[in-house]
Each structure stands twice: as structure tokens, then as C-alpha cells.
Amino acid sequence: MNGQERRQLRLEDVVKHDTLIHSIGFNPTDYQLSLDLDWIIRAEIKSGRYEYHLSPSTLILENVWDVRFDLESNLSLTVDEVRILSQSRPKNADCLRYESQEYMVLIECLEGSIQFRTIGGRVFKRTPECMGMDSSLSVSERGGFSLQPVGEEFEVGI
């Protein structure tokens, strides 16, 4: 990030209630799970209504394994809540570049759930945030779909 220290976020800061996931990608070579989502940076109540500050973003989770999907959807995937089910030493801790903990994460969606083990990752905010009354952006508003690591980068811990 141009010589600046990257800001540390928690997974719950990036994937929260009403977050819309547009696409999911796998990189089995690097043990990565990627989510293309509308990052709700913040929500404010103005005149009795929510106003959302959003940015299309790519979340790349690292050292991912034990992935489980239980979904029934009609082309939509909306987060209800994120829960951490357990914490442990990574099975491959001796191979990692830095000391870390591994977490079993459950992303509960209105359409089912996604569960996996990870040590954290990075999120890439692809555009400056925009404001709106909806908690998601249309495909045209977000410039399509992307799982590419482009834009402003933030570290994501669990």
C-alpha cells in the first residue's frame, strides 16, 4: 500500500449481516477461498432509514481447508451472521511464514451456510465507497464480478 502499514480488520468487519456475496472462487494450489462481495463499510440511520456505505470488494482467505457448503439458493447469497466455532494451532504451522492460529468459521446465510478453517486473509476494496439506501449494489453499479486482488488492501484477522 505505497509504503503505508495495512490496516488490520476482523472478519466480522468485512462479512456482516446483510452482506451480499456475488461469487465464490477456489485456489487449491495456494489454499485460498475468495469471495466477491459488497463490503458494508458502515450503516447509519438518517431520517429513520438506513444509509449504507458500500464498496465492491474481494476477500481472499488463506490456509483454507475443511470447506463445507450447505446452500439452497435462487441466485442470491446474503449473510445473516458470522460465527467462530473453534480455534486451534494450524495443522501446517511449521510451514507458515508467521505464527498464527487457525479458526473454524461459519458464515450463516439466509440460503444456508459456508463453513471452513482459515488463519485469516486480506480484503481488497476495489472502488471508493458509495452511499445508498440498499445494503447491496447491482452488478452494473459494482462494475461486474471480480475475484482479483486489486484495489486498496487490508489485512483480515479472525
N, C-alpha and C positions, 0 to 999 in steps of 0.2 A: 504493500500500500504506500508507495512513494516514500519509503523510509519511516513512515509512521508506525507506531505499535498498533496491532489489530485489537479492536475492542472485543472483549470476552462476553459472550451471551450464554444463556442457558437454553436448552432445547425448548422449554416451555415459553420462552420469549419469542420464539420463531414459529412454532407449531402450537396454536392455541385454539380455543373454542371458535367455531365458525370459519377456520382456515380452509380454503378450497384447494385441494390437491388436483392439479391438471394432468400430470403424468408421472410415471414411476419408471426408473431405469436401474439396470444392474450392471456392475462392472466386476465380474467374478475374478478377473486377474488381480485386481487391486483390493478386493473385498469391500467394495463400495456399493451403497444403496443411495440413489439420487431421487429427490422429489422436486418437481416443478410446482411451485405453489404461490398463492397470493399471500405474502407476508403482511399480516395486520400489525403494523408497527405500533399503532396506538388507536384507541377508540375513545371519543369524547362525546359527552351528551351536550347538545346545543339545541335550545328551544324545544326540549323534551324528546329529541330524536338523536340517535347515534350518528356521529360523523366519523368515518373510518379513514385512517392514513395508511395507504397500501403501497406495496411495490411488488411487481413480479420478481420472483427470486428462485434460485436453485440451491437446495440444501443437499450437501454431499456428506453422508455419514460414513465413517471409516471403521475398518476392522469389523465388518458386519458378518454375522453368521447366525444360524438357527432362526432363519426367517420363516414366518408363518403368516399366511393370509387367510382370512375368513370374511369374504365380501360378497354381497349381492347388491348390484348397482344398476341404475338406469343411466349410465354415463355421467355420474356425479360422485364425488368423494369429498365429504365435508367432515372435518374433525369435530368431535364432541369434547374429548379431553385426552391428555397425555398423562400416563402413569409410569412410574419407575417401579418395577416389580421386585428387582433384586440387584445387588451389587457384589462383585467378586473380582479376584485377580484374573486378568485375561489368560486364557489357555496358552497363548503365544507370547506372554510377557517378555520373555528373553529375546524375542526377535524385534520388539518395538523400539523405536528411536528414543522414546522417553517413558518415564514411569507413568502408569495410567491405571485406572480402574475400568472395569467392564460393567455395563448395565443392561439388564433385560428391560426393554422399553415396550410399552403397549400403547399404541395410538388407537383410541376408540373413535370410530367414525359413525355417522348416522347410518351408514350402509354396512357396517361390520367392523372388523379390526385388522390391524397390522401389528405383528409382534416380532422383535428381533433383538439380538445382542449387539452392542456397539460401545466404542470408547468415546464417541463424540464426533465432531467433524467441523465443517465450515459452511457458511451460507454466503451466497453471492447475490447482492441486491443489484439487479440488472438496470433499473432506472430510478431516478429520483422519485420519492414518494408522491402519490397523488391523493386527493381527498375525494370522498364520495359518501353517499348515504347507504350504499351496499357494502357488504363485507367481502365482496369478490369483484374481480374485473372480468369483462368479456374477453374473448380470445383476441378480438381486434384491439381493445384498449391495452392489452398487455403485450401486443406485438407478436402473438403466436405462442408456440410452445418452445421451451429450451431446457435441456439438462446440462448445458455447457457452463463451465466455471468462469463466467465473465461478469464484470461489474465490481462494485465495492465489496471487499471480502471481510468477513467477521468470523472469529473462532466461535465454535459452539460446543459448550460443555454440557454435561448431563446434570 
